Amino acid sequence: YQDSTIITPANPVALQKRRVQFPTMPMLTQPEIFEKLDEDTLFFIFYFQQGTFEQFLAAKELKRRNWAFHKKYLTWFQRYDDPKVETKEKEQGAYVCLLYTSPSPRDLSTSRMPSSA
């Protein structure tokens, strides 16, 4: 087709970019349920249920499991061993961190779950 005429629709519809919203299940509002979930699931809830009570409960459970969220780097860290240097402002030592770089939970070609930092 070589006609260069531009056709304008009679009733154009404005499309909005939307994030995928995963459904919220009523049973996931009970803190006891979060204690039974594995860390993969908790991280999924934290990153894909943003702004919800479920995100809060996932973060609370991760914190209970000794994970700490770094606000500057927007990632989760967990101590690997005792800190070498520890002050009120900082810690230095070995940590495990969540490097979330893949939307696929089982994509092993890129770092997604805890790895040594």
Beta strands, then each sheet from edge to edge (+ up, - down):
strand 1: 67-70
strand 2: 75-79
strand 3: 85-86
strand 4: 91-92
strand 5: 95-97
strand 6: 115-116
sheet 1: 1+ 2- 5+ 6-
sheet 2: 3+ 4-
end
